[in-house]
Amino acid sequence: MTNPTHARDTERGRYYSDPLGGPDLVSVTNVLDTSVNKSMALVPWGVKLTVEHVLDNVVDIARLVLADRPALTREIKAVHRDARERAADLGDRVHAAAEARLLRAPIADDPEVAPYLAQFDLWLASWGVDIDEHVEATECTVLHRRLGYAGTGDLMIWLPTGEHGRLELWLIDYKSSATRSAKSVYPENTLQLAALRYAETVLLPDDTEQPMPRIERTGVLNLRARSHALVPMPAGRDAHRAFRGALENTRWLHAAKSSYPALAAPSAAARSIRKAA
């Protein structure tokens, strides 16, 4: 996960500090991680990775079953976790490279990232993007103080998608994957984009603020090693209402206690007194 300005990780997940000194603001991704059930996709994926690991290492695993069963258990349990961490790290590096490209900043030599960056460059070229003219903002932090959340948008860009080629302002989120189709998205991507789209303010690099511009279209730019696709997402007011429900759920869960005192059974003497009465 990237580290936007003012963002910090806590025991309750990521929060943003308010530059004006107000209460901390829960991050959009924290809300989705807390309130959106992803087990339907993650459990089969984790099982598949684990089974493949076992089948690819049958001899070593058979040896460990007899020699060190606890070590084998730790190894197998770590398969899906390590894969998720590697994917997240790659996603962070792809995001950083795309941002550097738009800022015309130096880009680290990273053979694993290079194919994804090449697809990003192809996407820019296919839409005739002039970085100076069409890119409104990259990796911009947005705030909604009244509702108590904040997040970071990957890209605000003008694209000729309106009637007769009219430029429209898009809010785009990058998603990278080594396995998923370039046309695939998750429903919670819509909630994420809606939350960012309807934020109140945008932070500039010097921490001054301006009102959130009117976003006309939202989408996910899927970057793959050999392909890419811009997938429009219906992140309208209905999606924002759904996000606000997830936000309220997150706020309750983050404030809830994790333990309560147990209720003890009445003593024998107290039971006797009650029975006599």
Secondary structure, DSSP 8 states (H G I E B T S, - for coil): ----TTEEEETTEEEE--TTS---EEEHHHHHHHHS--HHHHHHHHHHHHHHHHHHTHHHHHHHHHH-HHHHHHHHHHHHHHHHHHHHHHHHHHHHHHHHHHHT------TTTHHHHHHHHHHHHHTT--HHHHEEEEEEEEEETTTTEEEEEEEEEEES-SGGG--EEEEEEEEE-SSS-TT---HHHHHHHHHHHT-SEEE-TTS-EEE-----EEEEEEE-SS-EEEEE---SHHHHHHHHHHHHHHHHHHHS-S---------HHHHHHHHH-
